[in-house]
Amino acid sequence: MAMDIHSIDHLLTTTRSVRKRLDFDRPVEREVVEKCLELALQAPTGSNLQGWRFLIVSDADKRKKIADLYRKAFKVYANTPNPHQPTDQSDPRVQQRDKVVTSAVYLAENMWRAPLLVIPCYEGRVEDQGVLAQASFYGSILPAAWSFMLALRSRGLGTAWTTLHLMHEKEAASLLGIPDNVTQTCLLPVAYFQGEDFKPAKRLPVQDVIAYDGW
């Protein structure tokens, strides 16, 4: 079957981290989220183990407590200098930094308002293992999480990839009853987005990030 390349390219280039434009007042239907997750499960998974689990948090009290953990971690993150941040004013990452910081602060203060919080998890622990085990492990869940975000985008919903709550992973696990042998990988606030569309982000030129046959 011929694919609509224009629509696919548009989806791939305009799936943004949505923060300020999340509509916190509009409910999100469970069947829509489940359909997006059904699509996400078509993503690759190492050895076809399919050890993925997606925890959907809809309870208002639990959402507030998870958001509190995120906000507490965000305060630490925001006040810790990052030596890897680029400083060249011509770098598009620097040019976008202020907007990103403002929207990140907004999300930290308002995440509790998201109708749903989704935590993609995977069975097992690999933090004490080598790079091969870690790459295989996270490569078995993160593609599915990204496919979930793409499916949401195509249906008028948005989210933002966040990981800061993992500073308090054990507290979140205790709150939600997540077993010790299950790894949380990120935290996705899910809501319909406001406005009509998104634009492609400013990125480094592709020529600056590719190499052939050697570094």
Secondary structure, 3 states (H helix, E strand, C coil): CCCCHHHHHHHHHCCCECCCCEECCCCCCHHHHHHHHHHHCCCCCHHHCCCEEEEEECCHHHHHHHHHHHHHHHHHHHCCCCCCCCCCCCCHHHHCHHHHHHHHHHHHHHHHHCCEEEEEEEECCCCCCCHHHHHHHHCCCHHHHHHHHHHHHHCCEEECCECHHHHHHHHHHHHHCCCCCEEECCEEEEEEECCCCCCCCCCCCHHHCCCCCCC
